[in-house]
Amino acid sequence: MPDEKLQSIAQNLNIGNIQRHIFLCADQTNPKCSDKQASLEAWDYLKKRLAELGLSHIYRTKANCLRVCERGPIAVVYPDGTWYHSATPPVLEKIIHQHLMQGMVVEEFAFAEAPLKADI
């Protein structure tokens, strides 16, 4: 039996309309890929810009660690599966406008791609 409270939360969060989801390595327990303060600044910037631009169809998640541990902060955009290095505020601005809004990879910062597969 479906949980009505969960269904209501999902509806209020507009989960059914999510087009992309960006995960950002920030506020790490053991910072390796970037300075903890720099990653928090990137996270705060990402939250602020997505809200300012009214991008409710783009979800964001702060990840403690994305396991790359090099040239961070690291970000990954799904369902595209595009991984980005150096995700500082200026780079995030490019990712927001080019990838999240227009669907075009920011090649100069992308280092891996692993799109989600529908046949799993």
The first five atom37 places (N, CA, C, CB, O) and aatype in JSON, in Angstrom:
{
  "aatype": [12, 14, 3, 6, 11, 10, 5, 15, 9, 0, 5, 2, 10, 2, 9, 7, 2, 9, 5, 1, 8, 9, 13, 10, 4, 0, 3, 5, 16, 2, 14, 11, 4, 15, 3, 11, 5, 0, 15, 10, 6, 0, 17, 3, 18, 10, 11, 11, 1, 10, 0, 6, 10, 7, 10, 15, 8, 9, 18, 1, 16, 11, 0, 2, 4, 10, 1, 19, 4, 6, 1, 7, 14, 9, 0, 19, 19, 18, 14, 3, 7, 16, 17, 18, 8, 15, 0, 16, 14, 14, 19, 10, 6, 11, 9, 9, 8, 5, 8, 10, 12, 5, 7, 12, 19, 19, 6, 6, 13, 0, 13, 0, 6, 0, 14, 10, 11, 0, 3, 9],
  "atom_mask": [
    [1, 1, 1, 1, 1],
    [1, 1, 1, 1, 1],
    [1, 1, 1, 1, 1],
    [1, 1, 1, 1, 1],
    [1, 1, 1, 1, 1],
    [1, 1, 1, 1, 1],
    [1, 1, 1, 1, 1],
    [1, 1, 1, 1, 1],
    [1, 1, 1, 1, 1],
    [1, 1, 1, 1, 1],
    [1, 1, 1, 1, 1],
    [1, 1, 1, 1, 1],
    [1, 1, 1, 1, 1],
    [1, 1, 1, 1, 1],
    [1, 1, 1, 1, 1],
    [1, 1, 1, 0, 1],
    [1, 1, 1, 1, 1],
    [1, 1, 1, 1, 1],
    [1, 1, 1, 1, 1],
    [1, 1, 1, 1, 1],
    [1, 1, 1, 1, 1],
    [1, 1, 1, 1, 1],
    [1, 1, 1, 1, 1],
    [1, 1, 1, 1, 1],
    [1, 1, 1, 1, 1],
    [1, 1, 1, 1, 1],
    [1, 1, 1, 1, 1],
    [1, 1, 1, 1, 1],
    [1, 1, 1, 1, 1],
    [1, 1, 1, 1, 1],
    [1, 1, 1, 1, 1],
    [1, 1, 1, 1, 1],
    [1, 1, 1, 1, 1],
    [1, 1, 1, 1, 1],
    [1, 1, 1, 1, 1],
    [1, 1, 1, 1, 1],
    [1, 1, 1, 1, 1],
    [1, 1, 1, 1, 1],
    [1, 1, 1, 1, 1],
    [1, 1, 1, 1, 1],
    [1, 1, 1, 1, 1],
    [1, 1, 1, 1, 1],
    [1, 1, 1, 1, 1],
    [1, 1, 1, 1, 1],
    [1, 1, 1, 1, 1],
    [1, 1, 1, 1, 1],
    [1, 1, 1, 1, 1],
    [1, 1, 1, 1, 1],
    [1, 1, 1, 1, 1],
    [1, 1, 1, 1, 1],
    [1, 1, 1, 1, 1],
    [1, 1, 1, 1, 1],
    [1, 1, 1, 1, 1],
    [1, 1, 1, 0, 1],
    [1, 1, 1, 1, 1],
    [1, 1, 1, 1, 1],
    [1, 1, 1, 1, 1],
    [1, 1, 1, 1, 1],
    [1, 1, 1, 1, 1],
    [1, 1, 1, 1, 1],
    [1, 1, 1, 1, 1],
    [1, 1, 1, 1, 1],
    [1, 1, 1, 1, 1],
    [1, 1, 1, 1, 1],
    [1, 1, 1, 1, 1],
    [1, 1, 1, 1, 1],
    [1, 1, 1, 1, 1],
    [1, 1, 1, 1, 1],
    [1, 1, 1, 1, 1],
    [1, 1, 1, 1, 1],
    [1, 1, 1, 1, 1],
    [1, 1, 1, 0, 1],
    [1, 1, 1, 1, 1],
    [1, 1, 1, 1, 1],
    [1, 1, 1, 1, 1],
    [1, 1, 1, 1, 1],
    [1, 1, 1, 1, 1],
    [1, 1, 1, 1, 1],
    [1, 1, 1, 1, 1],
    [1, 1, 1, 1, 1],
    [1, 1, 1, 0, 1],
    [1, 1, 1, 1, 1],
    [1, 1, 1, 1, 1],
    [1, 1, 1, 1, 1],
    [1, 1, 1, 1, 1],
    [1, 1, 1, 1, 1],
    [1, 1, 1, 1, 1],
    [1, 1, 1, 1, 1],
    [1, 1, 1, 1, 1],
    [1, 1, 1, 1, 1],
    [1, 1, 1, 1, 1],
    [1, 1, 1, 1, 1],
    [1, 1, 1, 1, 1],
    [1, 1, 1, 1, 1],
    [1, 1, 1, 1, 1],
    [1, 1, 1, 1, 1],
    [1, 1, 1, 1, 1],
    [1, 1, 1, 1, 1],
    [1, 1, 1, 1, 1],
    [1, 1, 1, 1, 1],
    [1, 1, 1, 1, 1],
    [1, 1, 1, 1, 1],
    [1, 1, 1, 0, 1],
    [1, 1, 1, 1, 1],
    [1, 1, 1, 1, 1],
    [1, 1, 1, 1, 1],
    [1, 1, 1, 1, 1],
    [1, 1, 1, 1, 1],
    [1, 1, 1, 1, 1],
    [1, 1, 1, 1, 1],
    [1, 1, 1, 1, 1],
    [1, 1, 1, 1, 1],
    [1, 1, 1, 1, 1],
    [1, 1, 1, 1, 1],
    [1, 1, 1, 1, 1],
    [1, 1, 1, 1, 1],
    [1, 1, 1, 1, 1],
    [1, 1, 1, 1, 1],
    [1, 1, 1, 1, 1],
    [1, 1, 1, 1, 1]
  ],
  "atom_positions": [
    [[0.84, -1.19, 0.0], [0.0, 0.0, 0.0], [0.88, 1.25, 0.0], [-0.96, 0.0, 1.22], [1.76, 1.37, 0.85]],
    [[0.68, 2.18, -0.94], [1.5, 3.4, -1.01], [1.33, 4.26, 0.24], [1.12, 4.21, -2.26], [0.24, 4.36, 0.8]],
    [[2.4, 4.86, 0.64], [2.41, 5.75, 1.8], [1.93, 7.12, 1.36], [3.83, 5.83, 2.45], [2.62, 7.8, 0.59]],
    [[0.77, 7.55, 1.83], [0.17, 8.81, 1.39], [1.04, 10.01, 1.77], [-1.21, 8.97, 2.0], [1.14, 10.97, 1.01]],
    [[1.67, 9.96, 2.93], [2.51, 11.08, 3.35], [3.69, 11.23, 2.4], [3.0, 10.88, 4.81], [4.02, 12.34, 1.99]],
    [[4.34, 10.11, 2.06], [5.47, 10.17, 1.12], [5.01, 10.65, -0.25], [6.13, 8.8, 0.99], [5.7, 11.45, -0.88]],
    [[3.89, 10.19, -0.7], [3.37, 10.63, -1.99], [3.1, 12.13, -1.99], [2.09, 9.87, -2.35], [3.37, 12.82, -2.97]],
    [[2.58, 12.63, -0.89], [2.31, 14.06, -0.76], [3.61, 14.87, -0.78], [1.52, 14.34, 0.53], [3.69, 15.91, -1.43]],
    [[4.6, 14.39, -0.07], [5.91, 15.07, -0.05], [6.5, 15.09, -1.46], [6.89, 14.36, 0.93], [6.97, 16.13, -1.92]],
    [[6.47, 13.96, -2.14], [7.0, 13.87, -3.5], [6.27, 14.84, -4.43], [6.89, 12.43, -4.04], [6.89, 15.49, -5.27]],
    [[4.96, 14.93, -4.29], [4.19, 15.84, -5.12], [4.55, 17.3, -4.82], [2.68, 15.62, -4.91], [4.72, 18.1, -5.74]],
    [[4.68, 17.64, -3.55], [5.04, 19.01, -3.16], [6.44, 19.38, -3.61], [4.94, 19.16, -1.65], [6.71, 20.55, -3.9]],
    [[7.34, 18.4, -3.68], [8.7, 18.65, -4.14], [8.83, 18.62, -5.66], [9.65, 17.64, -3.53], [9.9, 18.86, -6.2]],
    [[7.72, 18.31, -6.34], [7.72, 18.29, -7.8], [8.66, 17.21, -8.36], [8.11, 19.66, -8.34], [9.24, 17.37, -9.43]],
    [[8.81, 16.13, -7.62], [9.75, 15.08, -8.0], [9.45, 14.5, -9.38], [9.74, 13.97, -6.97], [10.38, 14.13, -10.11]],
    [[8.2, 14.4, -9.74], [7.83, 13.85, -11.04], [8.29, 14.68, -12.23], [0.0, 0.0, 0.0], [8.25, 14.21, -13.37]],
    [[8.71, 15.91, -11.98], [9.13, 16.79, -13.06], [10.62, 17.07, -13.1], [8.4, 18.08, -12.96], [11.07, 17.95, -13.84]],
    [[11.4, 16.34, -12.31], [12.85, 16.55, -12.31], [13.41, 16.18, -13.68], [13.53, 15.71, -11.19], [13.13, 15.11, -14.22]],
    [[14.22, 17.09, -14.24], [14.86, 16.83, -15.52], [16.33, 16.45, -15.36], [14.74, 18.05, -16.42], [16.84, 15.59, -16.08]],
    [[16.99, 17.09, -14.41], [18.4, 16.77, -14.13], [18.63, 16.89, -12.64], [19.37, 17.72, -14.93], [17.89, 17.58, -11.93]],
    [[19.68, 16.21, -12.18], [20.04, 16.22, -10.77], [21.55, 16.38, -10.69], [19.55, 14.91, -10.02], [22.29, 15.58, -11.27]],
    [[22.0, 17.41, -9.98], [23.43, 17.64, -9.83], [23.84, 17.31, -8.4], [23.8, 19.1, -10.19], [23.24, 17.79, -7.44]],
    [[24.86, 16.5, -8.28], [25.46, 16.14, -7.0], [26.79, 16.88, -6.91], [25.64, 14.59, -6.84], [27.56, 16.89, -7.87]],
    [[27.06, 17.48, -5.75], [28.31, 18.23, -5.57], [29.0, 17.73, -4.31], [28.04, 19.75, -5.48], [28.4, 17.67, -3.24]],
    [[30.25, 17.39, -4.45], [31.08, 16.98, -3.32], [31.37, 18.23, -2.48], [32.42, 16.28, -3.81], [32.07, 19.14, -2.93]],
    [[30.81, 18.27, -1.27], [30.97, 19.46, -0.43], [30.82, 19.1, 1.04], [29.94, 20.55, -0.82], [30.13, 18.14, 1.39]],
    [[31.47, 19.87, 1.89], [31.39, 19.69, 3.35], [31.89, 18.3, 3.74], [29.95, 19.9, 3.84], [31.27, 17.61, 4.55]],
    [[32.99, 17.91, 3.16], [33.54, 16.58, 3.37], [33.98, 16.35, 4.82], [34.7, 16.35, 2.43], [34.48, 17.26, 5.48]],
    [[33.79, 15.14, 5.29], [34.28, 14.76, 6.61], [35.8, 14.82, 6.62], [33.79, 13.35, 6.99], [36.4, 15.29, 7.58]],
    [[36.4, 14.34, 5.55], [37.85, 14.33, 5.41], [38.18, 14.93, 4.03], [38.44, 12.86, 5.56], [38.32, 14.19, 3.06]],
    [[38.31, 16.27, 3.96], [38.52, 16.91, 2.65], [39.79, 16.44, 1.96], [38.56, 18.42, 2.82], [40.88, 16.51, 2.52]],
    [[39.64, 15.96, 0.74], [40.79, 15.5, -0.04], [40.88, 16.22, -1.38], [40.7, 14.0, -0.27], [41.96, 16.64, -1.78]],
    [[39.75, 16.36, -2.08], [39.8, 16.9, -3.43], [39.83, 18.42, -3.46], [38.62, 16.41, -4.21], [40.28, 19.01, -4.44]],
    [[39.35, 19.05, -2.39], [39.35, 20.51, -2.32], [39.24, 20.93, -0.86], [38.19, 21.11, -3.17], [38.85, 20.15, 0.0]],
    [[39.59, 22.16, -0.61], [39.46, 22.74, 0.71], [37.98, 22.72, 1.12], [40.03, 24.2, 0.74], [37.11, 23.01, 0.31]],
    [[37.71, 22.37, 2.38], [36.32, 22.28, 2.85], [35.58, 23.6, 2.66], [36.29, 21.87, 4.32], [34.43, 23.6, 2.23]],
    [[36.22, 24.71, 2.97], [35.57, 26.01, 2.82], [35.24, 26.3, 1.35], [36.47, 27.12, 3.39], [34.17, 26.84, 1.05]],
    [[36.14, 25.96, 0.46], [35.89, 26.17, -0.98], [34.7, 25.33, -1.45], [37.14, 25.83, -1.81], [33.89, 25.79, -2.25]],
    [[34.6, 24.11, -0.94], [33.48, 23.26, -1.36], [32.16, 23.79, -0.8], [33.71, 21.81, -0.9], [31.13, 23.72, -1.47]],
    [[32.18, 24.33, 0.41], [30.96, 24.91, 0.98], [30.54, 26.17, 0.23], [31.18, 25.23, 2.46], [29.35, 26.41, 0.03]],
    [[31.51, 26.96, -0.19], [31.19, 28.14, -1.0], [30.55, 27.73, -2.32], [32.47, 28.98, -1.27], [29.6, 28.36, -2.79]],
    [[31.08, 26.66, -2.92], [30.5, 26.16, -4.17], [29.07, 25.68, -3.94], [31.37, 25.02, -4.75], [28.19, 25.96, -4.74]],
    [[28.84, 24.96, -2.86], [27.51, 24.45, -2.54], [26.52, 25.6, -2.33], [27.56, 23.55, -1.29], [25.42, 25.59, -2.88]],
    [[26.92, 26.59, -1.54], [26.05, 27.74, -1.29], [25.73, 28.47, -2.59], [26.7, 28.7, -0.29], [24.6, 28.91, -2.8]],
    [[26.73, 28.6, -3.45], [26.52, 29.26, -4.74], [25.52, 28.48, -5.59], [27.87, 29.41, -5.49], [24.6, 29.06, -6.16]],
    [[25.7, 27.17, -5.67], [24.8, 26.33, -6.47], [23.36, 26.46, -5.98], [25.25, 24.85, -6.41], [22.45, 26.65, -6.79]],
    [[23.14, 26.35, -4.69], [21.79, 26.49, -4.14], [21.18, 27.84, -4.49], [21.82, 26.3, -2.61], [20.04, 27.93, -4.93]],
    [[21.97, 28.89, -4.28], [21.49, 30.25, -4.52], [21.13, 30.46, -5.99], [22.55, 31.27, -4.09], [20.06, 30.99, -6.29]],
    [[22.0, 30.05, -6.9], [21.77, 30.29, -8.33], [20.58, 29.49, -8.85], [23.01, 29.94, -9.13], [19.79, 30.02, -9.63]],
    [[20.44, 28.23, -8.45], [19.3, 27.45, -8.91], [17.99, 28.09, -8.45], [19.4, 26.0, -8.41], [17.02, 28.12, -9.2]],
    [[17.98, 28.6, -7.22], [16.78, 29.28, -6.7], [16.54, 30.59, -7.45], [16.92, 29.55, -5.19], [15.41, 30.88, -7.84]],
    [[17.58, 31.38, -7.64], [17.45, 32.66, -8.34], [16.9, 32.49, -9.75], [18.78, 33.38, -8.39], [16.11, 33.3, -10.23]],
    [[17.33, 31.43, -10.4], [16.92, 31.18, -11.78], [15.58, 30.43, -11.87], [18.0, 30.39, -12.51], [15.07, 30.19, -12.96]],
    [[15.03, 30.06, -10.72], [13.74, 29.38, -10.7], [13.77, 28.0, -11.32], [0.0, 0.0, 0.0], [12.79, 27.57, -11.94]],
    [[14.88, 27.3, -11.17], [15.05, 25.99, -11.81], [14.56, 24.86, -10.9], [16.52, 25.77, -12.18], [15.34, 24.03, -10.46]],
    [[13.26, 24.86, -10.63], [12.69, 23.85, -9.73], [12.72, 22.45, -10.34], [11.26, 24.23, -9.37], [12.52, 21.47, -9.63]],
    [[12.95, 22.35, -11.64], [13.03, 21.05, -12.3], [14.46, 20.48, -12.27], [12.55, 21.17, -13.74], [14.72, 19.4, -12.8]],
    [[15.38, 21.22, -11.64], [16.76, 20.76, -11.46], [16.95, 20.51, -9.97], [17.81, 21.82, -12.01], [16.76, 21.41, -9.15]],
    [[17.31, 19.3, -9.62], [17.55, 18.99, -8.21], [19.04, 19.03, -7.92], [16.98, 17.61, -7.84], [19.87, 18.86, -8.81]],
    [[19.35, 19.27, -6.66], [20.74, 19.36, -6.21], [20.88, 18.55, -4.93], [21.18, 20.84, -5.99], [19.97, 18.5, -4.1]],
    [[22.04, 17.92, -4.78], [22.33, 17.17, -3.57], [23.77, 17.39, -3.19], [22.04, 15.67, -3.77], [24.67, 17.31, -4.02]],
    [[23.98, 17.68, -1.91], [25.34, 17.82, -1.37], [25.8, 16.42, -0.97], [25.38, 18.82, -0.14], [25.19, 15.77, -0.12]],
    [[26.9, 15.98, -1.59], [27.46, 14.67, -1.3], [28.71, 14.84, -0.44], [27.78, 13.9, -2.6], [29.53, 15.71, -0.72]],
    [[28.85, 14.03, 0.56], [30.03, 14.11, 1.41], [31.29, 13.82, 0.61], [29.92, 13.13, 2.59], [32.32, 14.47, 0.8]],
    [[31.21, 12.85, -0.29], [32.37, 12.49, -1.11], [31.89, 11.74, -2.35], [33.39, 11.63, -0.3], [31.06, 10.84, -2.25]],
    [[32.41, 12.11, -3.5], [32.09, 11.4, -4.74], [33.24, 10.48, -5.17], [31.77, 12.4, -5.86], [33.22, 9.94, -6.28]],
    [[34.23, 10.31, -4.31], [35.31, 9.32, -4.41], [36.37, 9.61, -5.46], [34.74, 8.0, -4.69], [37.26, 8.78, -5.67]],
    [[36.32, 10.74, -6.12], [37.33, 11.07, -7.12], [38.57, 11.65, -6.44], [36.76, 12.07, -8.16], [39.69, 11.29, -6.79]],
    [[38.37, 12.53, -5.47], [39.44, 13.06, -4.61], [40.59, 13.72, -5.37], [39.98, 11.95, -3.76], [41.75, 13.57, -4.98]],
    [[40.28, 14.42, -6.42], [41.29, 15.12, -7.23], [40.62, 16.26, -7.96], [41.99, 14.15, -8.23], [39.57, 16.08, -8.57]],
    [[41.22, 17.45, -7.89], [40.75, 18.63, -8.64], [39.3, 18.98, -8.36], [40.94, 18.4, -10.12], [38.53, 19.25, -9.28]],
    [[38.93, 18.96, -7.11], [37.56, 19.25, -6.72], [37.31, 20.73, -6.51], [0.0, 0.0, 0.0], [38.2, 21.56, -6.71]],
    [[36.1, 21.05, -6.13], [34.99, 20.15, -5.88], [34.57, 19.4, -7.16], [33.8, 20.94, -5.31], [34.67, 19.92, -8.27]],
    [[34.11, 18.2, -6.94], [33.65, 17.34, -8.03], [32.12, 17.43, -8.1], [34.12, 15.84, -7.83], [31.45, 17.48, -7.07]],
    [[31.59, 17.45, -9.31], [30.14, 17.45, -9.52], [29.8, 16.39, -10.56], [29.63, 18.86, -9.96], [30.61, 16.08, -11.43]],
    [[28.6, 15.84, -10.44], [28.1, 14.91, -11.45], [26.65, 15.26, -11.73], [28.25, 13.42, -10.98], [25.87, 15.51, -10.81]],
    [[26.29, 15.27, -13.02], [24.94, 15.61, -13.45], [24.27, 14.35, -14.01], [24.95, 16.76, -14.52], [24.81, 13.69, -14.91]],
    [[23.1, 14.02, -13.47], [22.31, 12.89, -13.95], [20.99, 13.39, -14.51], [22.06, 11.87, -12.81], [20.49, 14.42, -14.06]],
    [[20.42, 12.69, -15.5], [20.71, 11.34, -15.93], [21.87, 11.22, -16.91], [19.51, 10.75, -16.53], [22.23, 10.11, -17.31]],
    [[22.46, 12.35, -17.3], [23.53, 12.35, -18.3], [24.78, 11.61, -17.83], [23.88, 13.77, -18.65], [25.5, 11.04, -18.65]],
    [[25.05, 11.62, -16.52], [26.22, 10.97, -15.99], [27.51, 11.69, -16.34], [0.0, 0.0, 0.0], [28.56, 11.05, -16.51]],
    [[27.45, 13.0, -16.45], [28.63, 13.8, -16.78], [29.29, 14.26, -15.5], [28.25, 15.02, -17.67], [28.66, 14.86, -14.63]],
    [[30.59, 13.96, -15.39], [31.38, 14.29, -14.21], [32.25, 15.51, -14.51], [32.25, 13.09, -13.77], [32.88, 15.61, -15.56]],
    [[32.27, 16.44, -13.54], [33.03, 17.68, -13.68], [34.04, 17.85, -12.56], [32.09, 18.88, -13.72], [33.76, 17.49, -11.41]],
    [[35.21, 18.38, -12.89], [36.2, 18.76, -11.88], [36.16, 20.27, -11.69], [37.63, 18.3, -12.3], [35.53, 20.98, -12.47]],
    [[36.83, 20.74, -10.65], [36.99, 22.19, -10.39], [35.67, 22.94, -10.34], [37.86, 22.8, -11.46], [35.56, 24.05, -10.86]],
    [[34.65, 22.34, -9.71], [33.31, 22.92, -9.69], [33.2, 24.07, -8.67], [32.28, 21.84, -9.37], [32.46, 23.99, -7.69]],
    [[33.94, 25.12, -8.93], [33.91, 26.35, -8.15], [32.74, 27.2, -8.66], [35.26, 27.13, -8.25], [32.16, 26.86, -9.69]],
    [[32.39, 28.28, -7.98], [31.27, 29.1, -8.48], [31.35, 29.51, -9.95], [31.17, 30.34, -7.65], [30.34, 29.4, -10.65]],
    [[32.5, 29.97, -10.46], [32.51, 30.33, -11.9], [32.25, 29.12, -12.82], [33.85, 30.96, -12.26], [31.59, 29.25, -13.85]],
    [[32.76, 27.97, -12.44], [32.54, 26.76, -13.24], [31.09, 26.3, -13.09], [33.52, 25.62, -12.81], [30.47, 25.89, -14.07]],
    [[30.56, 26.36, -11.89], [29.16, 26.0, -11.68], [28.23, 26.89, -12.5], [28.8, 26.1, -10.2], [27.22, 26.42, -13.01]],
    [[28.57, 28.15, -12.63], [27.75, 29.05, -13.44], [27.71, 28.55, -14.89], [28.31, 30.51, -13.39], [26.65, 28.57, -15.52]],
    [[28.84, 28.09, -15.4], [28.86, 27.53, -16.77], [28.04, 26.25, -16.83], [30.32, 27.25, -17.22], [27.28, 26.04, -17.78]],
    [[28.19, 25.39, -15.82], [27.46, 24.12, -15.8], [25.95, 24.4, -15.74], [27.89, 23.26, -14.58], [25.18, 23.75, -16.44]],
    [[25.55, 25.35, -14.92], [24.13, 25.69, -14.8], [23.57, 26.15, -16.14], [23.91, 26.79, -13.73], [22.56, 25.62, -16.61]],
    [[24.22, 27.11, -16.76], [23.68, 27.68, -18.0], [23.83, 26.74, -19.19], [24.36, 28.99, -18.31], [22.9, 26.6, -19.99]],
    [[24.98, 26.12, -19.31], [25.24, 25.3, -20.49], [24.65, 23.91, -20.37], [26.73, 25.21, -20.74], [23.97, 23.44, -21.29]],
    [[24.9, 23.23, -19.25], [24.46, 21.84, -19.14], [23.06, 21.71, -18.55], [25.44, 21.06, -18.29], [22.18, 21.11, -19.16]],
    [[22.85, 22.28, -17.37], [21.56, 22.09, -16.71], [20.41, 22.74, -17.48], [21.61, 22.64, -15.32], [19.31, 22.2, -17.51]],
    [[20.65, 23.88, -18.08], [19.59, 24.59, -18.78], [19.51, 24.25, -20.27], [19.78, 26.07, -18.63], [18.41, 24.22, -20.83]],
    [[20.66, 23.99, -20.91], [20.66, 23.78, -22.35], [21.02, 22.35, -22.77], [21.62, 24.73, -22.99], [20.91, 22.0, -23.95]],
    [[21.44, 21.53, -21.83], [21.76, 20.14, -22.14], [23.08, 19.93, -22.85], [0.0, 0.0, 0.0], [23.3, 18.86, -23.43]],
    [[23.97, 20.92, -22.82], [25.27, 20.8, -23.49], [26.38, 20.67, -22.46], [25.53, 22.02, -24.42], [26.47, 21.48, -21.53]],
    [[27.21, 19.67, -22.61], [28.31, 19.41, -21.69], [29.31, 20.56, -21.74], [29.0, 18.07, -22.02], [29.61, 21.09, -22.81]],
    [[29.84, 20.94, -20.59], [30.9, 21.94, -20.51], [32.21, 21.17, -20.65], [30.83, 22.78, -19.15], [32.8, 20.74, -19.66]],
    [[32.65, 21.02, -21.88], [33.76, 20.13, -22.22], [35.05, 20.42, -21.46], [34.02, 20.22, -23.68], [35.77, 19.49, -21.1]],
    [[35.36, 21.7, -21.23], [36.64, 22.03, -20.61], [36.76, 21.54, -19.17], [36.84, 23.51, -20.65], [37.87, 21.48, -18.65]],
    [[35.64, 21.18, -18.52], [35.68, 20.72, -17.14], [35.16, 19.29, -16.98], [34.88, 21.64, -16.26], [35.28, 18.71, -15.89]],
    [[34.59, 18.72, -18.02], [34.08, 17.34, -17.96], [35.25, 16.37, -18.08], [33.03, 17.09, -19.1], [36.17, 16.57, -18.89]],
    [[35.21, 15.32, -17.28], [36.3, 14.33, -17.36], [35.8, 12.89, -17.48], [37.18, 14.44, -16.15], [36.61, 11.99, -17.7]],
    [[34.51, 12.65, -17.35], [33.98, 11.3, -17.52], [32.49, 11.4, -17.82], [34.23, 10.43, -16.25], [31.82, 12.35, -17.42]],
    [[31.98, 10.39, -18.54], [30.54, 10.31, -18.81], [30.08, 8.87, -18.64], [30.22, 10.83, -20.24], [30.7, 7.93, -19.15]],
    [[28.98, 8.72, -17.93], [28.38, 7.41, -17.72], [26.87, 7.61, -17.57], [28.99, 6.68, -16.46], [26.35, 7.58, -16.45]],
    [[26.16, 7.82, -18.69], [24.72, 8.08, -18.63], [23.97, 6.92, -17.97], [24.16, 8.33, -20.03], [24.39, 5.76, -18.07]],
    [[22.86, 7.24, -17.3], [22.03, 6.2, -16.74], [21.41, 5.38, -17.86], [20.93, 6.8, -15.84], [21.05, 5.92, -18.91]],
    [[21.3, 4.1, -17.64], [20.74, 3.21, -18.66], [19.35, 2.79, -18.24], [21.65, 1.96, -18.89], [19.14, 2.42, -17.08]],
    [[18.42, 2.85, -19.15], [17.03, 2.53, -18.85], [16.78, 1.04, -18.78], [16.14, 3.14, -19.87], [15.75, 0.63, -18.25]],
    [[17.68, 0.22, -19.3], [17.44, -1.22, -19.38], [18.03, -2.02, -18.22], [18.0, -1.74, -20.66], [18.25, -3.22, -18.34]],
    [[18.28, -1.37, -17.13], [18.86, -2.1, -15.98], [17.78, -2.78, -15.21], [19.64, -1.15, -15.07], [18.06, -3.44, -14.2]]
  ]
}
